Amino acid sequence: MLKSAEFKKIKVRYSDTGKGRVIVLLHGFLGSHELWDAFIKKLSKKFRVIAIDLPGHGETPSIGYYHSMELLAQSAKAVLDKAGVRRYVIAGHSMGGYAALAFAELYPENVSGLCLVNSTSYADSDDKKKDRQRVINLVKKEHRHFVLEVITSLFAPENVTKLKKEVAKAKRIAQKTSVQSIINSLEGMKERKSRDLILKFAPYPVLFIIGKKDTVINYETLYPQMGLCKYPSVLMLEDAAHMAFYEAPKESVDELQTFALRCFRKVEEE
């Protein structure tokens, strides 16, 4: 059963599983906490795992007409305060990674480690901003078709066939996202700022989980970002695209578990 935390007159829904040190999971655009099911099952054997439905996704309603990455971060903080936890490793997929970076900027004292899954610290380029605006215009006319097409495009082509159940689940979750929520998120991602400095000055480890076949975020653009980090690590998934953690769950969750243990050991040594 999902729990909830009050934030700006809405209830932010989240799952809270396991005991011990805390790992926070933030889904991407058109996702929900359900995409992390395999992670929650394994990680909760050793950790307390909190997976959040960000505003406009899953069981959490939208807030107004614009979801900035700061707003998403603040909604996550409301959940974590309600859960009574102070230090944690945060993993964010795609948009969830942008929110995680905003969180690290707003609440640095709470972060023990940061995992970016198919995500980047860079802001949108001018061309990318134009693309997002075109998508916003398209969504207003063809909501259902857009959602189904987008989800398919996030997987490596061979995985669309190989992972039929997973793709179907991702589509089912995405179809719950309203037109307004989609627009809110696209506007927020379009206007987000670059957060390279968060990586450069992070006193904690940073893990990049990357799909080599990702057509949304080119893996080569992530190398300079890794170079900024004091304690970087990377998992390159050769046969995955923009849903890397979902296309290769075992490798991804094993890496995140090892990473989290390293982060928490570092905290204990401080």
C-alpha positions as CSV (number, residue, x, y, z in Angstrom):
1,M,0.0,0.0,0.0
2,L,1.3,3.4,-0.9
3,K,1.9,6.1,1.7
4,S,1.5,9.8,1.2
5,A,3.1,13.1,2.2
6,E,1.4,16.5,2.1
7,F,3.0,19.0,-0.3
8,K,1.5,22.2,-1.7
9,K,-2.1,20.9,-1.1
10,I,-1.6,17.6,-2.8
11,K,-0.6,14.1,-1.6
12,V,2.7,12.8,-2.9
13,R,2.5,9.0,-3.0
14,Y,5.4,6.7,-2.3
15,S,6.3,3.2,-1.4
16,D,8.5,2.5,1.7
17,T,10.0,-0.9,1.9
18,G,12.7,-2.6,4.0
19,K,14.8,-1.4,6.9
20,G,18.3,0.2,7.4
21,R,20.1,2.8,5.4
22,V,17.9,4.6,2.8
23,I,18.0,4.5,-1.0
24,V,15.6,6.9,-2.7
25,L,14.3,6.1,-6.2
26,L,13.0,8.8,-8.6
27,H,11.4,7.7,-11.9
28,G,11.6,9.4,-15.2
29,F,9.1,11.2,-17.5
30,L,5.9,9.1,-18.0
31,G,7.0,6.7,-15.2
32,S,6.1,5.9,-11.7
33,H,7.5,4.0,-8.6
34,E,6.2,0.8,-10.2
35,L,9.1,0.8,-12.8
36,W,11.4,0.2,-9.9
37,D,9.7,-3.0,-8.7
38,A,12.7,-5.2,-9.4
39,F,15.0,-2.8,-7.6
40,I,12.7,-2.5,-4.6
41,K,12.5,-6.3,-4.3
42,K,16.2,-6.8,-4.2
43,L,17.4,-3.6,-2.5
44,S,14.9,-3.9,0.4
45,K,16.7,-7.0,1.6
46,K,19.5,-4.8,2.8
47,F,18.2,-1.3,2.7
48,R,15.1,0.8,3.3
49,V,13.9,1.8,-0.2
50,I,11.6,4.8,-0.8
51,A,10.3,5.1,-4.3
52,I,8.3,8.2,-5.1
53,D,5.6,9.1,-7.6
54,L,6.7,12.6,-8.6
55,P,4.0,15.2,-9.2
56,G,1.8,14.4,-12.3
57,H,2.9,10.8,-12.4
58,G,1.6,7.5,-11.0
59,E,-0.8,8.2,-8.1
60,T,0.5,11.8,-7.4
61,P,-1.6,14.6,-9.0
62,S,-0.1,17.6,-10.8
63,I,0.6,21.0,-9.2
64,G,-0.5,24.0,-11.3
65,Y,0.8,24.3,-14.9
66,Y,4.6,23.9,-14.6
67,H,6.8,21.3,-12.9
68,S,10.2,22.7,-12.4
69,M,13.0,20.3,-11.3
70,E,13.2,22.3,-8.1
71,L,9.5,21.6,-7.5
72,L,10.0,17.9,-8.0
73,A,13.0,17.9,-5.6
74,Q,10.9,19.7,-3.0
75,S,8.1,17.2,-3.3
76,A,10.7,14.4,-2.7
77,K,12.0,16.2,0.3
78,A,8.5,16.4,1.8
79,V,8.2,12.6,1.4
80,L,11.6,12.0,3.0
81,D,10.8,14.4,5.9
82,K,7.5,12.6,6.5
83,A,9.4,9.3,6.4
84,G,11.8,10.6,9.1
85,V,15.0,10.0,7.3
86,R,18.0,12.4,7.1
87,R,20.7,10.9,4.9
88,Y,20.3,8.8,1.8
89,V,21.5,7.7,-1.6
90,I,19.4,9.1,-4.4
91,A,19.0,7.4,-7.8
92,G,17.1,9.2,-10.5
93,H,16.2,8.0,-14.0
94,S,16.2,10.6,-16.8
95,M,13.9,13.4,-15.5
96,G,14.3,11.8,-12.1
97,G,18.0,12.4,-12.4
98,Y,17.4,16.1,-13.2
99,A,15.2,16.2,-10.0
100,A,17.9,14.4,-8.1
101,L,20.5,17.0,-9.2
102,A,18.1,19.8,-8.1
103,F,17.7,18.0,-4.8
104,A,21.5,17.8,-4.3
105,E,21.7,21.5,-4.9
106,L,18.9,22.4,-2.5
107,Y,19.6,19.9,0.2
108,P,23.3,18.9,0.0
109,E,23.5,17.9,3.6
110,N,21.0,15.1,3.1
111,V,22.8,13.4,0.2
112,S,25.2,10.5,0.8
113,G,25.4,9.4,-2.9
114,L,24.0,10.3,-6.3
115,C,23.1,7.9,-9.1
116,L,22.2,9.3,-12.5
117,V,20.4,6.7,-14.7
118,N,20.2,7.8,-18.4
119,S,20.5,11.3,-17.1
120,T,22.7,14.4,-17.5
121,S,23.7,17.5,-15.6
122,Y,23.5,19.6,-18.8
123,A,20.6,21.9,-19.6
124,D,18.7,21.5,-22.8
125,S,20.3,22.9,-25.9
126,D,18.4,25.4,-28.0
127,D,17.5,22.6,-30.5
128,K,16.3,20.4,-27.7
129,K,14.1,23.1,-26.3
130,K,12.6,23.6,-29.7
131,D,12.0,19.8,-29.9
132,R,10.2,19.9,-26.5
133,Q,8.0,22.7,-27.6
134,R,7.1,20.7,-30.7
135,V,6.2,17.8,-28.5
136,I,4.1,20.0,-26.3
137,N,2.1,21.1,-29.4
138,L,1.8,17.5,-30.5
139,V,0.6,16.2,-27.1
140,K,-2.3,18.6,-27.1
141,K,-3.6,17.0,-30.3
142,E,-2.4,13.3,-30.1
143,H,-2.0,12.4,-26.4
144,R,-2.5,8.6,-26.6
145,H,-0.5,8.0,-29.8
146,F,2.3,10.2,-28.5
147,V,2.6,8.2,-25.2
148,L,2.7,4.8,-26.9
149,E,5.2,5.9,-29.5
150,V,7.5,7.6,-27.0
151,I,7.7,4.6,-24.7
152,T,8.6,2.3,-27.6
153,S,11.4,4.7,-28.7
154,L,13.0,4.6,-25.3
155,F,14.0,0.9,-25.6
156,A,16.7,-0.5,-27.8
157,P,14.9,-1.9,-30.9
158,E,15.8,-5.5,-30.2
159,N,14.5,-5.1,-26.6
160,V,11.1,-4.0,-27.8
161,T,10.5,-7.6,-28.9
162,K,12.6,-9.3,-26.3
163,L,11.0,-7.4,-23.4
164,K,7.3,-7.4,-24.4
165,K,6.0,-7.6,-20.9
166,E,8.3,-4.8,-19.7
167,V,7.4,-2.6,-22.6
168,A,3.7,-3.2,-22.0
169,K,4.0,-2.3,-18.3
170,A,5.8,0.9,-19.1
171,K,3.1,1.8,-21.6
172,R,0.4,1.1,-19.1
173,I,2.0,3.3,-16.5
174,A,2.7,6.1,-19.0
175,Q,-1.0,6.1,-20.2
176,K,-2.0,7.2,-16.7
177,T,-0.2,10.5,-17.2
178,S,-2.6,13.3,-18.2
179,V,-2.1,15.8,-21.0
180,Q,-1.5,18.6,-18.5
181,S,1.0,16.5,-16.5
182,I,2.9,15.7,-19.6
183,I,3.0,19.4,-20.6
184,N,4.0,20.4,-17.0
185,S,7.0,18.0,-17.1
186,L,8.1,19.0,-20.6
187,E,8.0,22.7,-19.7
188,G,10.0,21.9,-16.5
189,M,12.7,19.9,-18.4
190,K,12.9,22.5,-21.1
191,E,13.7,25.3,-18.7
192,R,15.9,23.4,-16.2
193,K,19.4,24.8,-15.7
194,S,22.8,23.1,-16.0
195,R,24.0,21.6,-12.8
196,D,27.6,20.7,-13.7
197,L,28.8,22.4,-10.5
198,I,26.9,20.0,-8.4
199,L,28.9,17.2,-9.9
200,K,32.2,19.1,-9.6
201,F,31.8,19.9,-5.9
202,A,29.9,16.7,-4.8
203,P,31.8,15.4,-1.7
204,Y,30.0,12.0,-2.2
205,P,30.3,9.3,-4.8
206,V,28.4,9.7,-8.1
207,L,27.3,6.7,-10.2
208,F,26.3,6.9,-13.9
209,I,24.2,4.1,-15.3
210,I,24.3,4.4,-19.1
211,G,22.7,2.7,-22.1
212,K,25.1,2.7,-24.9
213,K,22.2,2.6,-27.4
214,D,20.5,5.6,-25.8
215,T,19.2,7.9,-28.5
216,V,17.9,10.5,-26.0
217,I,21.2,11.2,-24.2
218,N,24.4,10.3,-26.1
219,Y,26.7,8.4,-23.8
220,E,29.8,10.4,-25.1
221,T,28.4,13.6,-23.6
222,L,28.6,12.0,-20.2
223,Y,32.4,11.5,-20.1
224,P,33.2,15.2,-19.4
225,Q,30.6,15.1,-16.6
226,M,32.2,12.0,-15.0
227,G,35.5,13.9,-15.2
228,L,34.1,16.6,-12.9
229,C,33.3,14.2,-10.1
230,K,35.6,13.5,-7.2
231,Y,34.4,10.0,-6.8
232,P,32.9,8.8,-10.1
233,S,31.9,5.3,-11.2
234,V,30.0,4.1,-14.3
235,L,28.0,1.1,-15.5
236,M,27.9,1.0,-19.3
237,L,25.2,-1.3,-20.6
238,E,26.0,-2.2,-24.1
239,D,22.6,-3.5,-25.2
240,A,20.4,-1.0,-23.4
241,A,19.0,2.4,-24.5
242,H,17.2,5.1,-22.5
243,M,15.5,2.6,-20.2
244,A,18.8,1.1,-19.2
245,F,17.9,0.2,-15.6
246,Y,14.7,-1.4,-16.9
247,E,16.2,-3.2,-19.9
248,A,19.1,-4.6,-17.8
249,P,17.6,-4.7,-14.3
250,K,20.0,-7.3,-12.8
251,E,23.2,-5.6,-13.8
252,S,21.8,-2.2,-12.8
253,V,20.4,-3.2,-9.4
254,D,23.6,-5.1,-8.5
255,E,25.7,-2.0,-9.4
256,L,23.4,0.3,-7.4
257,Q,23.6,-2.0,-4.4
258,T,27.4,-2.1,-4.5
259,F,27.5,1.7,-5.0
260,A,25.1,2.4,-2.0
261,L,27.2,0.2,0.3
262,R,30.3,2.2,-0.7
263,C,28.5,5.5,-0.1
264,F,27.3,4.5,3.3
265,R,30.8,3.2,4.3
266,K,32.2,6.6,3.3
267,V,29.6,8.3,5.6
268,E,30.6,6.1,8.5
269,E,34.3,6.9,8.0
270,E,33.6,10.7,8.0
